[in-house]
Amino acid sequence: MIPTTTNDATHPGGIEAALDPPGCALLIVGCGNLLRGDDGVGPILVRHLWERGMPEAVRLADGGTAGMDVAFKMRGAERVVIIDASTTGAAPGTIYRVPGAELADLPPLQGLHSHSFRWDHAIAFARWALGDECPTDITVFLIEAADMTLGADLSPAVATAMEKVIDMIEADFVGPLRPEPPTDPDDLMVQFTDDGYLRLSAALAVARFPADVAVASRRDGELWLLPLQGPRNGGLLLKQRNPAGDRAVLIREVLNDDIPTGARPAMWDADHGALRIPLEQK
């Protein structure tokens, strides 16, 4: 049953509070048309970030399909990053980083249509719709397009630039929001189950396997678990097994059904980017 809300004393904030989107530390919006080659770089970039796994404090939005809804998603966001294609005549793949504070002159809203919704429309509409609630910490990344032909793929120059922008967003915006790796010995303990699963704590999984995808291999008496950036790369899925966020990954086939049932202390190998787990009790 869906609970109802009313504007009375028993429901603080009433309907308005119920409809307000939850706040977030960072909102990342990709604007553009996926069907028109390089014009889709914004939404494609957002999909790449989603596959990498984002911290809970980060919200992703496809401005190419959400259109004006993006403006309302900005309410409550501490910081906003917008990515879109540009056509200034510069060399394809040129990257522009524009702080929102410098965007004083924005396009008028008259005649705005959802199919022509761009980064500057998103900010202008958000300022009009949200007023004082519109975030002030906004950064725009523009990538110069080479080909916006209907049905085209991203051009090589734009695809390369997109990866550079992803690295900048990860370093400057997402990185500080990622959880610190666990130091509590209990969080570093993993468990092998009779039915062939490996169980990890939520703290360990979120910090080391943000995309919930890994590849496993057996090496010198240890099980190595290496994180992947997303499900398109294949690998094993880490499934949430309880409300606390603990994960379980099926590793029966990797161990040829020779499951060392019980708890083991895990160690993170920074040089190899792998979680190493001894298979024998010491």
Buried (B, 14 or more C-beta within 10 A) or exposed (E): EEEEBEEEEEBEEBEEEEEEBEEBBBBBBBBBBBEBBBBBBBBBBBBBBBBBBBBEBBBBBBBBBBBBBBBBBBBBBEBBBBBBBBEEEEEBBBBEEBEBEEBEEBEEEEEBEEEEBBBBBBBBBBBEBBEEBBBEEBBBBBBBBBBBEEEBEBBEBBBEBBEEBBEBBBEEBBEEBBBEBBEEEEBBBBBBBEEBBBBBBBBBBBBBBBBBBBBBEBEEEBBBBBBBBBEEEEBBEBEEBEEEBBBBBBBBEBBEEEBEEEEBEBEBEEEEEBBBBBBEEE
